[in-house]
Amino acid sequence: MTTHLSTADTATTPKSNTPFQPSSPSSALPTSPSSMSSIAHATPPRLFTISSRECHMPLSLSRPIDEPLYTKPVHSAFIGTSLEADLRVHDIILLFMCGLTSNMCVNMTVRMAENLGFEVFVVEDVCATLDRVGPDGVRRRAEDVHAYAMLDFCGEFCIVVKASDVQGLLGN
């Protein structure tokens, strides 16, 4: 059995710091309500402030009302949630992950999933991130930060795919 996990960091993006938008909406992934799960922070991460005017919810990241929601206290969806236990109870070992932010929450969740023995695919065109300023003071474009995150995953913690590849991987 497979599942699609979306690590959406409360599904908000600051308007003042233009995010790298996913090139495919999460609706591009094949889904059924029993195979979907969403993950959100219990409290907004420092990059996001839910009540601020600078944030909005991208429509492509909206969560269907019947989709399970795991509220996480930290960057990894496996810490402080029942996600791992629920996946194991349902014999789910194959995970397709997408969401915000590629280099933080998606990254932490993917690495832990692989360490826990799950087979992980990251759907790169349904992930996004923000511009980041490095310790050297240089601003890195969101597109570059996202590309670096996918590079770090590739072959080590997961297989990076496009949304258009998912249907074929599921054998449907």
Secondary structure, DSSP 8 states (H G I E B T S, - for coil): -EEEEEE-GGG-EETTS--B--SS-GGGS---GGGEEEEEESS--TT--TTSTTEE--GGG---TTS-EEEESSSSTTSSSSHHHHHHHTT--EEEEEEE-TTTHHHHHHHHHHHTT-EEEEEEEEEEB--EE-TTS-EE-HHHHHHHHHHHHBTTTBEEE-HHHHHHHTT-
